[in-house]
Each structure stands twice: as structure tokens, then as C-alpha cells.
Amino acid sequence: MSKFYVRWQIDPQMIPSVPEERRKLLLSMLEMVKEDIKAGRVKDWGNVPGESAGYLLVEGASESDLLTSLLKFMPHVNFEVRPVLTVDQTIESYKRMAAAA
């Protein structure tokens, strides 16, 4: 099963400077995050205070499904996506490496 670690960062140039508009946009994006969590598309989400950045963990999605899910936040948010392995997948990789040597 595919797993992805996604680091996100709000692009300050794409956020309204008017406080009420900014609040409305950010709260609407947070509601979309809550919907993704409730639907199981996102397994975990976190915000790093003071950085306008954070992370999310996605499990079981294909790369194209993940892109589709992230597109609704663009261009306001930039993403860095990294696939990750479980401990069992990592052990299996090391075993295959030893067998190939």
C-alpha cells in the first residue's frame, strides 16, 4: 500500500492581505482538510505554529489520486511529496539487497 509524507507551506503571495478575506480563505481550506480526514484520504495532518507550514500523511492513494486531492489547495499552498516505506517494507528491501549480493 502506498504511503506519502507531504510537507505543505502556504504561499504568502497567494494569500489575501485583507484580514477578513485571509481568515475566510484559510478557514475554508481547513474545512477541506477536515473533509479529507473524515473521508480517509488523509491519515494525519499537522500545522507548525508560526511557519504557515505543516505536514500530512496519505495512505493507500495512487500518485494521480494524491495530485487530484492536492490540486484544490493550489495555488495557495505549495507541496513537497515524498513516498515512504513501512518498517516491514524496509526490512524486505534490506533482505533483497543481501540476497542479491
C-alpha positions in Angstrom: 0.0 0.0 0.0 1.4 3.4 -1.0 2.1 5.9 1.7 3.2 9.5 1.3 4.6 12.2 3.6 3.6 15.6 2.3 5.1 18.8 3.6 2.9 21.8 2.8 3.6 25.5 3.0 1.3 28.4 2.4 2.5 30.7 -0.3 2.2 34.2 1.3 2.0 35.9 -2.1 -1.2 34.0 -2.8 -3.0 34.8 0.4 -5.2 38.0 0.7 -3.7 40.8 2.7 -7.1 41.9 4.0 -7.6 40.1 7.3 -11.2 39.1 6.8 -10.6 37.7 3.3 -7.5 35.8 4.6 -9.4 34.3 7.5 -12.2 33.2 5.2 -9.8 31.5 2.8 -7.8 29.8 5.4 -10.9 28.5 7.3 -12.3 27.2 4.0 -9.1 25.3 3.3 -9.1 23.9 6.8 -12.7 22.6 6.3 -11.5 20.8 3.1 -8.7 19.2 5.2 -11.3 18.0 7.8 -13.3 16.5 4.9 -10.2 14.7 3.6 -9.5 13.3 7.1 -13.2 12.3 7.6 -13.2 10.6 4.2 -10.0 8.7 5.0 -7.9 10.4 2.2 -5.6 11.9 4.9 -4.5 9.9 7.8 -2.8 12.7 9.8 -2.4 16.4 9.4 -0.3 18.9 11.4 0.5 22.6 11.4 3.8 24.0 12.6 2.9 27.1 14.6 4.4 30.3 13.3 5.6 28.9 10.0 2.4 28.7 7.9 3.5 25.2 7.1 3.0 21.6 8.2 2.6 18.0 7.0 0.0 15.4 6.1 0.2 11.7 5.8 -1.7 9.9 3.0 -2.1 6.2 2.8 -3.5 4.0 0.0 -3.7 6.7 -2.7 -2.1 6.5 -6.1 0.1 9.4 -7.2 -2.6 10.7 -9.5 -5.3 10.4 -6.7 -2.9 12.4 -4.4 -2.4 15.1 -7.1 -6.2 15.4 -7.6 -6.6 15.8 -3.8 -3.9 18.4 -3.6 -4.9 20.5 -6.6 -7.9 22.0 -4.7 -5.4 23.9 -2.5 -3.2 25.2 -5.3 -2.0 27.9 -5.9 -2.4 29.0 -2.3 -0.3 26.1 -0.9 2.9 24.6 -2.1 3.6 20.8 -1.6 6.6 18.6 -1.3 5.6 15.0 -1.7 7.7 12.0 -0.6 6.8 8.3 -0.8 7.6 6.5 2.5 8.0 2.8 3.4 6.8 0.9 6.4 9.3 -0.8 8.7 8.3 -4.2 7.1 8.9 -2.8 3.6 12.3 -1.5 4.6 13.3 -4.9 6.2 12.2 -6.6 3.0 14.4 -4.2 0.9 17.4 -5.0 3.0 16.8 -8.7 2.8 16.6 -8.5 -1.1 19.8 -6.4 -1.1 21.6 -9.1 0.9 20.2 -11.9 -1.4 21.4 -10.0 -4.5 25.0 -9.6 -3.1 
